[in-house]
Amino acid sequence: MSVDTAPRPTGPAPAPKASPTGRTGSGMVGSSQGGRWWLYLVLTVALVAVIAPFVWMVLGSFKGEGELRQVPPTWLPESASLDNYTQLFSKLNFGQYFTNSIVVAVVVTAGNLIFCSMLGYALAMLDFRGKKVIFTAVMGTLMIPGVVTFVPLFVLVANAGLIDTIPGLFLPFLVSPFGVFLMRQFILGLPKDLLDAGRVDGAGELRIFFRIILPLCGPALATLGILTFLGSWNNFLWPLVVAQSEDRYTLPVALALYSTGQNSTNYGLLLAGATVVIIPILVVFLIFQKRFIEGIATTGLK
């Protein structure tokens, strides 16, 4: 076994080679990092613009009505108190309204996750007559504003005898064209070999869907679930029209009706209610944040 005994150079390390433009590698990195200051500045301004209303809402919920109306306004409350929250839970039947909102949002979200994924699976993986017609109808419905279908939908619910009922609040929204489109696009990216393997093993379409497809659709399901829960939780116009008794009110409707009087608006009560309403949305997003980002990143247009 031979040993390399050749002398090694002990002089200074060679200088970095200059680029064709005459700049060294470290200089180019430094200039590129220094040129991004404007990007960080724009992002910082955008972040402040997004967060400022939420910070104002939370801080304002601890202010009195006089301090909220004073000019110029103040950011930090001069005399913080929980009077708005005390009035919120004592004046409103908060438990009933919160339960109604939770039931409606959870049922609507669960319905969209199941039915939209089933229809998306059929449009993506199955071959049947009228498939293109159904997909065209879904896309056409996606382009129609909700205000256009509001009156016909109300007439259907009224004819079904569901006015002033909890089912009347969630049945019309168990399936959404956006959810069908989102799930179809995600399922299109799944390998069809898995379906063929399941069919060879004797599995039916429902078993393939629940055992193979759904476990692989976690990011898309999380994205659809968060967006659906957010839309249902904040829905105001439909519950305002359909719910005609206090026992059927949801939180947004109750806050709007009880914080607005005949001559003035109780802004402190309104800000306290808005702060409480946003808590479930933040909890849902924080739990499924990772899946939500994966769904947005991996769901492409094919």
Secondary structure, DSSP 8 states (H G I E B T S, - for coil): ----------S--------TTS--HHHHHHHHHHTTHHHHHHHHHHHHHHHHHHHHHHHHTTS-HHHHH-SS--SS-SS--SHHHHHHHHHS-HHHHHHHHHHHHHHHHHHIIIIIHHHHHHHHH---TTHHHHHHHHHHHHHS-TTTTHHHHHHHHHHTT-TTSHHHHHGGGS--HHHHHHHHHHHHTS-THHHHHHHHTT--HHHHIIIIIHHHTHHHHHHHHHHHHHHHHT--HHHHHH--SGGG--HHHHHHHHSB-SS-B-HHHHHHHHHHHHHHHHHHHHHTHHHHHHHHHH----
